Amino acid sequence: MPGHGTKGFCASAAALVLCAMLAGCGGSGESVGGGKVVLRYTWWGNPDRAERTEQAVALFEKQHPNIRVRTSFSSYEAYKQKLAVQASGGDAPDVMQLDYRQIDQYASGGVLLDLAEQKAVLRTGEIDPGLLATGRLDDTQYAVPQGRGTETVAYDVEAWKASGVPLPGRSWTWSEWADAMRALAKKTGKPGSTDPGQSEDCFEVWLRGQGKSLYTKDGGLGFTADDLTRWWTFTDELRREGAVSPAEQTTQLDGSVENTPLGRGKAVSDPNWDAPASGFLALIPTGVALAPMPSGEDGTPGQYYKPSMFLGVGATTGHPKEAAQLVDFLVNDEQAAKILGATRGIPVNESIREETEPQLKDFDRTIADYQSSLEGALKDPPQAPPSGDNALQATFQRDYDQVSYERMSPREAAQNYVTEAKAELRS
């Protein structure tokens, strides 16, 4: 999800494989008096997502009186670090929320259950086959997508309108976006956007608009140091001009909307994913709107629909059937879909999506309308990235920090990143 690069510790694939080898780790499921099963379910998100999730879980417990669900959530960065530690220690939750970039790492590390073992209780027939396949590794289904999302430029509607700068249309190029950010900065006295240079996600959108990719099909780098130099030169110039956020603001990003420059009232817009953008409403009560990500100069789109997140079951759970029942409920129950809305993206169950979409309200409606405006315009999503990418997100932001603090030139940082990335992907 997350639209921003991340920092901090990430468990290596080797540590995860070691966990899988430790048969004595034990399952994470437990039982309490009277035979009631207790499941641990963890996710990342904002308070809005948490409130809705708790309501949905309460409904699940009502429908399954023999199961109790213990829940926990945090911001993406904190969640990612905690889950990595739990997984490497053999203590993965029974049900866990996963990002697209975590599938390869946790599946190959033996942390996730083969969901085909629970096909009797976990239904996947109403999920688009292409979308479902993104949770598969080596023909084994390790995770199920819970929502469909795409990237966006979220912006403060009132601040943008008051500036007199024309509002974003249905499409724009990176050059047009940059001109708008410069104009917003001049009119409002604050950056037009969070600096996208630190975001691997934004770089991928830019790359795809050039007809390139982040990774090749065999898991190697799909770009060169020259490509990354061009991207970081572009964003660094905007930062120097004050059109995007300065280094001291950008380095505070932790994956939460609260710590973005937009969320803190320090910028007019923020490149992010559409589902978590709902969190901006509590911070900007005057209104937030969604615009498409910029395209290549010839109009080639770089953004794509992808599973906004997945649900997986821990391989060591003591209650695989009950854990799969919770996953099935969160993905396939109509009442759960109404409670959750679009806080994790538009529902992937096609029947439920058709049934609930007309009933969506407020920002859920905004997200649905935004995705509808892109139908037929986006290219197919890439395959899930190799496990090394999970660590490289932090490397990407760390190297760009050197650029934004003017300790390295864009070319020096790009060459440094490519060298480290190739080594990480070989390991």
HELIX and SHEET records of a PDB file:
HELIX    1   1 ALA A   13  MET A   21  1                                   9    
HELIX    2   2 ALA A   23  CYS A   25  5                                   3    
HELIX    3   3 GLY A   33  GLY A   35  5                                   3    
HELIX    4   4 PRO A   47  GLN A   63  1                                  17    
HELIX    5   5 TYR A   76  SER A   88  1                                  13    
HELIX    6   6 TYR A  100  GLN A  102  5                                   3    
HELIX    7   7 ILE A  103  SER A  108  1                                   6    
HELIX    8   8 LEU A  115  GLN A  118  5                                   4    
HELIX    9   9 PRO A  129  ALA A  133  1                                   5    
HELIX   10  10 VAL A  157  SER A  163  1                                   7    
HELIX   11  11 TRP A  174  THR A  188  1                                  15    
HELIX   12  12 PRO A  196  GLN A  198  5                                   3    
HELIX   13  13 GLU A  200  GLY A  209  1                                  10    
HELIX   14  14 ALA A  225  GLU A  241  1                                  17    
HELIX   15  15 ALA A  247  THR A  250  1                                   4    
HELIX   16  16 VAL A  257  ASN A  259  5                                   3    
HELIX   17  17 PRO A  276  ALA A  282  5                                   7    
HELIX   18  18 PRO A  320  ASN A  332  1                                  13    
HELIX   19  19 GLU A  334  LEU A  340  1                                   7    
HELIX   20  20 GLU A  350  THR A  356  1                                   7    
HELIX   21  21 GLU A  357  GLN A  359  5                                   3    
HELIX   22  22 ASP A  362  LEU A  374  1                                  13    
HELIX   23  23 ASP A  389  SER A  404  1                                  16    
HELIX   24  24 PRO A  410  ARG A  426  1                                  17    
SHEET    1   A 3 GLU A  30  SER A  31  0                                        
SHEET    2   A 3 VAL A  37  TRP A  44 -1                                        
SHEET    3   A 3 ILE A  67  SER A  74  1                                        
SHEET    1   B 6 GLU A  30  SER A  31  0                                        
SHEET    2   B 6 VAL A  37  TRP A  44 -1                                        
SHEET    3   B 6 VAL A  95  LEU A  98  1                                        
SHEET    4   B 6 LYS A 306  VAL A 313 -1                                        
SHEET    5   B 6 ALA A 143  GLY A 149 -1                                        
SHEET    6   B 6 ILE A 346  PRO A 347 -1                                        
SHEET    1   C 2 ARG A 136  LEU A 137  0                                        
SHEET    2   C 2 THR A 140  GLN A 141 -1                                        
SHEET    1   D 3 SER A 269  TRP A 273  0                                        
SHEET    2   D 3 GLU A 151  ASP A 156 -1                                        
SHEET    3   D 3 VAL A 288  ALA A 291 -1                                        
END                                                                             
